Amino acid sequence: MTSNIPKFPATLAAIPLWPQAAPGAHGYAVSDIPTITPFLPAPGKATGAALVICPGGGYGGLADHEGEGYARFFNESGIAGFVLAYRLGSYGYHYPAMFLDVTRALRYVRAHGADWGIDRIGVVGSSAGGHLASTLLTHFDAGKPGDADPIERESSRPDLGILCYPVITLGPDTHEGSKANLLGPSPSPELAPLLSNELQVTAATPPCFLFHTWEDGAVKVENSLMFASALRAHGVPFDLHIYQQGGHGMGLGAPWDQPENLHPWTRDCIYWLKVHQFAK
């Protein structure tokens, strides 16, 4: 049964993250142009919070149900969603291209926050998108004061993070396909430890919500457990949920406009977002 939730929250066109070619771009095809697509809540619902959304896909594709579906779901709780189309290994892009894209996306939303009535910004990612989100959560910077581009002056630190069955480590418990697409065929030996984000947590890492499932056969649950353990060791607040059922890549568990059928993680996440004054 479909609910009476409106199916079309305000949606704007995709916005290229750089006015010219992105750093390291191979050309001008769609796959060379990282973008964010805004999904805005109804004005009466808006909380002033936003999430940059990183879909999964093994760094080889972008899963729509972990992008637009998430944005529309979070809109219902007053949160703006900005779906990131980042560059992919399947088109010859490897680190740091996708990290530059998510960093720019966070800065872009922050720089233009007044235009959308936004004053706090988090990041959410699923699977390989969870790795990208966790990379931003552990490798952010304060911005570049005095840069000619005002967007680059902004901090890239998210106010919080949501990691859904994320790839975290590039060590023995990694997802090998995501690792290969991210690093490319001949990576420098220091990259795997640098991007094993359980090793990069500090006391400055933002609060996080993590969920995984016991039955996930693609990305081991140890990824979330390791990241939560690192957060705990550094005194960073977090919610960690390990569900028995759900498998990998389930997204919301149902279409966003069928709230009665959504996986319980969605309810638990909204509760946590209310604690952090992101959601109504």
Secondary structure as GFF3:
##gff-version 3
##sequence-region A 1 280
A	DSSP	beta_strand	10	11	.	.	.	ID=ss1
A	DSSP	beta_strand	15	16	.	.	.	ID=ss2
A	DSSP	three_ten_helix	30	32	.	.	.	ID=ss3
A	DSSP	beta_strand	35	40	.	.	.	ID=ss4
A	DSSP	beta_strand	49	54	.	.	.	ID=ss5
A	DSSP	three_ten_helix	64	66	.	.	.	ID=ss6
A	DSSP	alpha_helix	68	75	.	.	.	ID=ss7
A	DSSP	beta_strand	80	85	.	.	.	ID=ss8
A	DSSP	three_ten_helix	89	91	.	.	.	ID=ss9
A	DSSP	alpha_helix	97	111	.	.	.	ID=ss10
A	DSSP	alpha_helix	113	116	.	.	.	ID=ss11
A	DSSP	beta_strand	120	126	.	.	.	ID=ss12
A	DSSP	alpha_helix	128	139	.	.	.	ID=ss13
A	DSSP	three_ten_helix	150	153	.	.	.	ID=ss14
A	DSSP	beta_strand	161	164	.	.	.	ID=ss15
A	DSSP	alpha_helix	176	183	.	.	.	ID=ss16
A	DSSP	alpha_helix	191	194	.	.	.	ID=ss17
A	DSSP	three_ten_helix	197	199	.	.	.	ID=ss18
A	DSSP	beta_strand	208	213	.	.	.	ID=ss19
A	DSSP	alpha_helix	222	233	.	.	.	ID=ss20
A	DSSP	beta_strand	238	243	.	.	.	ID=ss21
A	DSSP	three_ten_helix	259	261	.	.	.	ID=ss22
A	DSSP	alpha_helix	264	275	.	.	.	ID=ss23
###
